[in-house]
Amino acid sequence: MAATIDPTLIETMEARVGVETRGELTLGMTIMDTRHHFAWTHLPLIHVAYRADYRRFLRLSGGKTPFNGAQIHPFSVAFFTA
């Protein structure tokens, strides 16, 4: 949500992303194809946030997070469509 207010808070990359629906150990996990020699063209191409300026985010939010004041890990990853 903060990136909507200030897009410079995050750095993104385009990647093909899907949700594992058949794996025994990975059921429900998000997967991302980072191989450039073999792309999963059937998966949607989206922007994936891979870096965030956590201190600036906290200043923007007044030090509060949307999770009842719980701290958000600075390497939390967000997915959003292109």
BAFI-3210 file (N, C-alpha, C; in Angstrom, 3 decimals, decimal comma, padded with zeros to 6 digits):
// residues 82
n [1|2|3|4|5|6|7|8|9|10|11|12|13|14|15|16|17|18|19|20|21|22|23|24|25|26|27|28|29|30|31|32|33|34|35|36|37|38|39|40|41|42|43|44|45|46|47|48|49|50|51|52|53|54|55|56|57|58|59|60|61|62|63|64|65|66|67|68|69|70|71|72|73|74|75|76|77|78|79|80|81|82]
n.u [000,823|001,960|003,668|002,003|001,523|004,148|006,056|008,832|009,655|010,015|011,791|011,338|010,946|010,219|008,534|007,572|004,962|003,402|001,026|001,593|-000,210|-000,260|001,831|003,333|004,861|004,913|002,423|000,226|002,168|003,855|005,426|008,232|009,495|012,722|014,487|016,001|016,455|014,526|011,417|008,347|005,862|003,130|002,448|001,378|002,887|004,233|004,898|007,321|008,112|011,311|013,020|012,924|012,627|012,742|012,987|012,146|009,543|008,490|008,686|006,889|004,524|004,176|005,390|003,724|002,250|000,204|-000,520|-001,614|000,335|002,467|005,813|007,024|008,857|011,822|012,429|010,137|008,123|006,226|003,621|002,305|000,105|000,942]
n.v [-001,190|001,231|001,718|002,640|005,228|006,231|005,284|004,968|003,654|000,960|-001,553|-003,205|-006,180|-007,836|-010,910|-014,326|-015,758|-018,163|-020,239|-023,049|-025,927|-028,670|-029,822|-031,874|-031,038|-028,348|-027,205|-024,605|-022,679|-019,785|-019,603|-018,634|-018,093|-017,692|-018,300|-017,554|-018,927|-020,807|-020,159|-020,060|-019,638|-019,790|-018,830|-015,881|-012,721|-010,629|-007,752|-007,938|-007,115|-006,736|-005,407|-003,110|000,090|000,130|001,819|004,324|003,607|003,183|005,793|007,089|005,835|006,720|005,187|003,108|-000,047|-001,957|-004,194|-004,346|-002,915|-004,645|-005,507|-005,358|-007,545|-006,455|-007,626|-008,564|-009,705|-008,421|-008,999|-007,884|-007,128|-006,376]
n.w [000,000|000,723|-001,377|-003,312|-002,582|-002,539|-004,969|-005,079|-002,850|-003,170|-005,089|-008,123|-010,155|-013,245|-013,435|-013,950|-012,230|-010,136|-008,315|-006,411|-006,866|-006,770|-005,419|-002,909|-000,733|-001,151|-001,474|-002,139|-002,021|-003,303|-006,415|-008,397|-011,583|-012,396|-014,304|-017,322|-019,595|-019,921|-019,912|-018,151|-019,923|-019,682|-017,215|-015,425|-016,145|-013,857|-011,728|-009,259|-006,030|-004,762|-003,137|-000,466|001,072|004,210|006,465|005,455|004,846|007,417|008,438|006,717|007,438|009,980|011,853|012,418|011,583|009,262|010,688|013,381|014,807|014,832|013,959|010,622|008,675|007,117|004,680|003,574|000,938|-001,715|-004,042|-007,101|-009,809|-013,216]
ca.u [000,000|002,815|004,247|001,027|001,766|005,499|006,602|010,276|009,918|010,343|012,363|010,622|011,401|009,159|008,763|006,393|004,668|002,234|000,794|001,698|-001,495|-000,164|002,989|003,092|005,528|004,845|001,043|-000,183|003,293|004,078|006,674|008,623|010,464|013,771|015,370|015,747|016,614|013,317|010,372|007,003|005,062|001,719|002,237|001,263|004,058|003,857|005,986|007,587|008,980|012,405|013,766|012,106|013,275|011,925|012,997|011,267|008,175|008,066|008,468|005,669|003,369|004,180|005,913|002,714|002,078|-001,184|-000,705|-001,788|001,569|003,540|006,840|007,078|010,234|012,222|012,559|008,842|007,963|004,859|003,358|001,199|000,024|001,500]
ca.v [000,000|002,413|001,958|003,403|006,617|006,579|004,135|004,827|002,859|-000,419|-001,869|-004,369|-006,855|-008,621|-012,350|-015,182|-016,253|-019,023|-020,841|-024,504|-026,549|-030,123|-030,283|-032,480|-030,224|-026,927|-026,854|-023,263|-021,748|-018,990|-019,941|-017,637|-018,586|-016,696|-018,787|-016,851|-019,847|-021,623|-019,379|-020,626|-018,616|-019,915|-018,112|-014,435|-011,879|-009,583|-007,037|-008,495|-006,256|-007,513|-004,572|-002,027|000,999|-000,095|003,014|005,327|003,117|003,459|007,239|007,402|005,300|007,224|004,131|002,064|-000,973|-002,401|-005,449|-004,066|-002,451|-005,629|-005,112|-006,081|-007,878|-005,582|-008,342|-009,079|-009,532|-008,163|-009,269|-007,129|-007,326|-005,317]
ca.w [000,000|000,801|-002,698|-004,080|-002,206|-002,949|-005,697|-004,912|-001,647|-003,530|-006,394|-008,644|-011,359|-013,862|-013,332|-014,103|-010,893|-010,004|-007,001|-006,504|-006,509|-006,768|-004,656|-001,609|000,273|-001,492|-001,791|-001,772|-002,031|-004,503|-007,098|-009,378|-012,550|-012,625|-015,362|-018,570|-020,719|-020,021|-019,232|-018,059|-020,597|-019,298|-015,961|-015,640|-015,930|-012,904|-011,067|-007,932|-005,215|-004,186|-002,200|000,074|002,019|005,405|007,324|004,843|005,010|008,790|008,564|005,983|008,167|011,345|012,716|012,625|010,470|009,157|011,408|014,811|015,412|014,743|013,008|009,354|008,325|006,009|003,423|003,143|-000,503|-002,154|-005,446|-007,666|-011,242|-014,075]
c.u [000,865|003,419|003,278|001,219|003,131|006,146|008,107|010,638|010,375|011,035|011,688|011,340|010,206|009,523|007,447|006,169|003,401|002,104|000,784|000,399|-001,418|000,956|002,621|003,691|005,337|003,436|000,691|000,939|003,383|005,415|006,956|009,688|011,485|014,736|015,018|015,871|015,381|012,216|009,057|006,039|003,585|001,412|002,151|002,577|003,639|005,101|006,107|008,515|010,053|013,249|012,860|012,931|012,414|011,876|012,080|009,808|007,655|007,834|007,163|004,432|003,284|004,650|004,931|002,633|000,620|-001,483|-000,732|-000,486|002,707|004,565|006,761|008,535|010,644|012,353|011,251|008,668|006,495|004,748|002,212|001,245|000,545|000,429]
c.v [001,251|002,738|002,687|004,889|007,078|005,371|003,948|004,048|001,447|-000,479|-003,156|-004,965|-007,595|-010,093|-013,078|-015,886|-017,102|-019,525|-022,348|-025,141|-028,071|-030,666|-030,847|-031,635|-028,727|-026,452|-025,466|-022,238|-021,012|-019,393|-018,882|-018,239|-017,490|-017,134|-018,090|-017,770|-020,730|-020,930|-020,143|-019,602|-018,687|-019,200|-016,619|-013,720|-010,715|-008,859|-007,588|-007,531|-007,122|-006,704|-003,440|-001,184|001,009|001,138|004,100|004,917|003,433|004,951|007,647|006,970|005,825|006,181|003,008|001,194|-001,392|-003,673|-005,220|-003,685|-003,447|-005,162|-005,984|-006,337|-007,059|-006,306|-009,011|-008,769|-009,339|-008,453|-008,389|-007,245|-006,120|-004,351]
c.w [000,000|-000,556|-003,613|-003,812|-002,710|-003,636|-005,528|-003,649|-001,988|-004,885|-006,844|-009,845|-011,947|-013,763|-013,572|-012,770|-010,913|-008,582|-007,192|-006,015|-006,437|-005,898|-003,299|-000,487|000,038|-001,797|-001,267|-001,780|-003,365|-005,099|-008,157|-010,286|-012,827|-013,720|-016,670|-019,779|-020,915|-019,229|-019,239|-018,647|-020,237|-017,975|-016,224|-015,334|-015,047|-012,404|-009,649|-007,200|-004,574|-003,209|-001,742|001,039|003,284|006,304|006,762|004,959|006,406|009,008|007,884|006,761|009,592|012,339|012,974|011,378|010,403|009,943|012,910|015,499|015,366|013,720|011,768|009,051|007,105|004,668|003,004|001,669|-000,835|-003,636|-005,911|-009,180|-012,001|-014,519]
res [m|a|a|t|i|d|p|t|l|i|e|t|m|e|a|r|v|g|v|e|t|r|g|e|l|t|l|g|m|t|i|m|d|t|r|h|h|f|a|w|t|h|l|p|l|i|h|v|a|y|r|a|d|y|r|r|f|l|r|l|s|g|g|k|t|p|f|n|g|a|q|i|h|p|f|s|v|a|f|f|t|a]
***
